[in-house]
Amino acid sequence: MIYTKKTFIIFLIVFLLCGCGKENKVTENKVLQNVVESEQEKEIEENNKNVDVQEQVEEKNETDSDTNEKVESKDTNNKNNMNTNNNTNTNKQETNTNASENVESNVEVKKEEETNTKHTCTDADSGFVIWKNNYLKTNNTSRLYDSFDIAYAAGYEIASKYSYGYIVDKSPSRYSDDTCTKEVYILEIYVPQGICENNPMLYVPNNINIEGQHLTSVGYLKQLGYECVGKS
């Protein structure tokens, strides 16, 4: 009987110990489960936050990309417009240059045609003779010569021999018609001022044959009524 009681007591102690151990283990398992669940919830929240941030970044990148495309498109349009304007200006300049070259070419061709088809006018050409007579009549102090050198030499000789002054135009007068062309140089002879009785400068008309008459400036003034006392 004593053995049985001892056995029962031992069995009871073992039973109690085993029961407490189970309760503690259950409690520990619940605590661990709660910790794991809490960590999982935190991880899920963090993942959700990361997904939201990534979506915002992607949306911003798409917006920036659209903006860059618009800017690039605008720059491309501006460059195209500038290239179009430059091409237009270049075409205008080339057109103006070509037009100018065509005008110059036409002028040169016309000059060549005139040179090839026309001869130098002489007194055998009636049109030139009529023009020359009208010119001498209208400009009655002008004398016509075929070149500047001839006109200058004639003026110099008259001035040296007969005490006159002279002027030769450097630019010629030009005549042209359908058959001939001619350039003539103008010589004018004048009496210097103050030779007789403080006379003014006087141009000698072209119908006065100075060399044929051996007419000096004093002689011409006497013909005009100046006394020219003591001078011949």
C-alpha positions as CSV (number, residue, x, y, z in Angstrom):
1,M,0.0,0.0,0.0
2,I,2.8,2.4,0.8
3,Y,4.4,1.5,-2.5
4,T,1.2,2.3,-4.2
5,K,0.8,5.7,-2.6
6,K,4.4,6.6,-3.4
7,T,3.9,5.6,-7.0
8,F,0.7,7.6,-7.2
9,I,2.4,10.7,-5.8
10,I,5.3,10.3,-8.2
11,F,3.0,9.8,-11.1
12,L,1.0,12.9,-10.0
13,I,4.1,15.0,-9.9
14,V,5.2,13.8,-13.3
15,F,1.8,14.5,-14.6
16,L,1.7,18.0,-13.2
17,L,5.2,18.8,-14.6
18,C,4.2,17.5,-18.0
19,G,1.1,19.6,-18.0
20,C,2.9,22.8,-17.1
21,G,5.5,22.2,-19.8
22,K,2.8,21.8,-22.4
23,E,1.1,25.0,-21.3
24,N,4.4,26.9,-21.4
25,K,5.1,25.5,-24.8
26,V,1.7,26.5,-26.1
27,T,2.2,30.0,-24.7
28,E,5.6,30.3,-26.4
29,N,4.2,29.1,-29.7
30,K,1.4,31.7,-29.5
31,V,3.9,34.5,-28.8
32,L,6.1,33.4,-31.7
33,Q,3.2,33.2,-34.0
34,N,2.1,36.8,-33.1
35,V,5.6,38.0,-33.7
36,V,5.8,36.3,-37.0
37,E,2.4,37.7,-38.1
38,S,3.4,41.2,-37.0
39,E,6.6,41.0,-39.0
40,Q,4.7,39.8,-42.1
41,E,2.3,42.7,-41.8
42,K,5.1,45.1,-41.6
43,E,6.8,43.6,-44.6
44,I,3.5,43.7,-46.6
45,E,3.1,47.4,-45.7
46,E,6.7,48.2,-46.7
47,N,6.2,46.3,-50.0
48,N,3.0,48.3,-50.7
49,K,4.8,51.6,-50.0
50,N,7.7,50.6,-52.3
51,V,5.1,49.7,-55.0
52,D,3.4,53.2,-54.6
53,V,6.8,55.0,-54.8
54,Q,7.9,53.0,-57.9
55,E,4.5,53.8,-59.6
56,Q,5.0,57.6,-58.8
57,V,8.6,57.5,-60.2
58,E,7.4,55.7,-63.4
59,E,4.6,58.3,-63.8
60,K,7.1,61.1,-63.4
61,N,9.5,59.6,-65.9
62,E,6.7,59.2,-68.4
63,T,5.7,62.9,-67.9
64,D,9.4,64.0,-68.2
65,S,9.7,61.9,-71.4
66,D,6.6,63.5,-72.9
67,T,7.9,66.9,-72.0
68,N,11.3,66.1,-73.6
69,E,9.6,64.8,-76.7
70,K,7.6,68.0,-77.0
71,V,10.7,70.1,-76.6
72,E,12.7,68.1,-79.1
73,S,9.7,68.3,-81.5
74,K,9.6,72.1,-81.1
75,D,13.4,72.4,-81.6
76,T,13.1,70.2,-84.7
77,N,10.3,72.4,-86.1
78,N,12.4,75.5,-85.4
79,K,15.4,74.0,-87.1
80,N,13.3,73.0,-90.0
81,N,11.8,76.5,-90.3
82,M,15.3,78.1,-90.1
83,N,16.6,75.7,-92.8
84,T,13.5,76.5,-94.9
85,N,14.1,80.3,-94.5
86,N,17.8,79.9,-95.2
87,N,17.0,77.9,-98.3
88,T,14.5,80.5,-99.4
89,N,17.0,83.4,-98.9
90,T,19.7,81.4,-100.7
91,N,17.4,80.8,-103.6
92,K,16.5,84.5,-103.7
93,Q,20.2,85.5,-103.7
94,E,20.9,83.0,-106.5
95,T,18.0,84.3,-108.5
96,N,19.1,87.9,-108.1
97,T,22.7,86.9,-109.0
98,N,21.5,85.0,-112.1
99,A,19.3,87.9,-113.1
100,S,22.2,90.3,-112.7
101,E,24.5,88.0,-114.7
102,N,21.9,87.7,-117.4
103,V,21.6,91.5,-117.7
104,E,25.4,91.9,-117.9
105,S,25.5,89.1,-120.5
106,N,22.8,90.7,-122.6
107,V,24.6,94.0,-122.5
108,E,27.9,92.4,-123.5
109,V,26.2,90.5,-126.3
110,K,24.5,93.7,-127.5
111,K,27.9,95.5,-127.5
112,E,29.5,92.7,-129.4
113,E,26.7,92.7,-131.9
114,E,27.0,96.5,-132.4
115,T,30.8,96.2,-132.8
116,N,30.4,93.4,-135.3
117,T,27.7,94.9,-137.4
118,K,28.5,98.7,-137.3
119,H,31.4,100.6,-138.7
120,T,33.0,103.8,-137.6
121,C,31.1,106.8,-138.9
122,T,32.7,109.1,-141.5
123,D,31.5,112.1,-143.5
124,A,30.2,109.6,-146.0
125,D,27.5,108.6,-143.5
126,S,24.7,111.1,-143.9
127,G,23.2,110.5,-140.4
128,F,26.5,111.3,-138.7
129,V,27.0,114.4,-140.8
130,I,23.6,115.7,-139.9
131,W,24.2,115.0,-136.2
132,K,27.6,116.7,-136.3
133,N,26.3,119.8,-138.0
134,N,23.5,120.1,-135.6
135,Y,25.9,119.6,-132.7
136,L,28.3,122.3,-133.9
137,K,25.4,124.7,-134.5
138,T,23.9,124.2,-131.0
139,N,27.4,124.2,-129.3
140,N,28.9,127.0,-131.4
141,T,32.2,127.2,-129.4
142,S,32.9,123.4,-129.7
143,R,35.4,121.9,-132.2
144,L,35.2,118.1,-132.8
145,Y,38.2,115.7,-133.1
146,D,38.5,112.0,-133.5
147,S,40.5,111.4,-130.3
148,F,41.6,113.2,-127.1
149,D,45.2,113.3,-128.2
150,I,44.4,115.0,-131.5
151,A,42.1,117.5,-129.8
152,Y,44.8,118.3,-127.2
153,A,47.5,118.7,-129.8
154,A,45.4,121.1,-131.8
155,G,44.6,123.2,-128.8
156,Y,48.2,123.3,-127.7
157,E,49.3,124.5,-131.2
158,I,46.7,127.2,-131.4
159,A,47.5,128.4,-127.9
160,S,51.3,128.5,-128.5
161,K,51.1,130.3,-131.9
162,Y,48.2,132.8,-131.3
163,S,48.1,133.4,-127.5
164,Y,44.8,131.6,-126.7
165,G,43.7,129.3,-124.0
166,Y,42.1,125.9,-124.6
167,I,40.0,123.2,-122.9
168,V,39.6,119.6,-124.0
169,D,36.8,117.4,-122.6
170,K,38.2,114.1,-121.2
171,S,34.9,112.3,-121.9
172,P,33.8,111.9,-125.5
173,S,30.4,112.6,-127.1
174,R,29.0,109.5,-128.8
175,Y,26.9,109.1,-131.9
176,S,25.3,105.9,-133.1
177,D,22.7,104.8,-135.6
178,D,21.7,101.5,-137.3
179,T,24.8,101.4,-139.5
180,C,27.7,103.2,-137.7
181,T,29.0,104.6,-134.4
182,K,31.4,107.4,-133.6
183,E,33.0,109.0,-130.6
184,V,34.3,112.6,-130.8
185,Y,36.3,114.8,-128.4
186,I,35.5,118.5,-127.8
187,L,38.1,121.3,-128.0
188,E,37.2,124.9,-127.0
189,I,39.4,127.9,-127.7
190,Y,39.2,131.0,-125.6
191,V,40.7,134.5,-125.2
192,P,42.2,134.9,-121.7
193,Q,40.9,137.7,-119.5
194,G,42.6,141.1,-119.4
195,I,44.5,141.1,-122.7
196,C,42.9,144.3,-124.0
197,E,41.0,146.8,-121.8
198,N,40.3,144.3,-119.1
199,N,38.4,142.0,-121.4
200,P,36.6,139.0,-119.8
201,M,37.4,135.5,-120.8
202,L,35.8,134.9,-124.3
203,Y,35.2,131.6,-126.1
204,V,36.0,131.8,-129.8
205,P,33.2,130.4,-132.0
206,N,34.0,127.3,-134.1
207,N,33.2,129.2,-137.4
208,I,36.3,131.3,-136.8
209,N,39.2,129.8,-138.7
210,I,42.1,130.8,-136.4
211,E,44.9,129.0,-138.2
212,G,43.6,129.9,-141.7
213,Q,43.5,133.6,-140.8
214,H,46.6,133.5,-138.6
215,L,44.3,135.2,-136.1
216,T,45.8,136.1,-132.7
217,S,43.8,136.7,-129.6
218,V,44.5,140.4,-129.9
219,G,43.4,140.4,-133.5
220,Y,40.2,138.6,-132.5
221,L,39.5,141.2,-129.8
222,K,40.1,144.0,-132.3
223,Q,37.5,142.4,-134.5
224,L,35.1,142.5,-131.6
225,G,35.8,146.3,-131.2
226,Y,38.5,146.4,-128.6
227,E,41.2,149.0,-129.3
228,C,44.1,147.0,-127.9
229,V,46.4,150.1,-128.0
230,G,50.0,149.2,-128.6
231,K,49.2,145.5,-129.2
232,S,49.1,143.6,-132.5
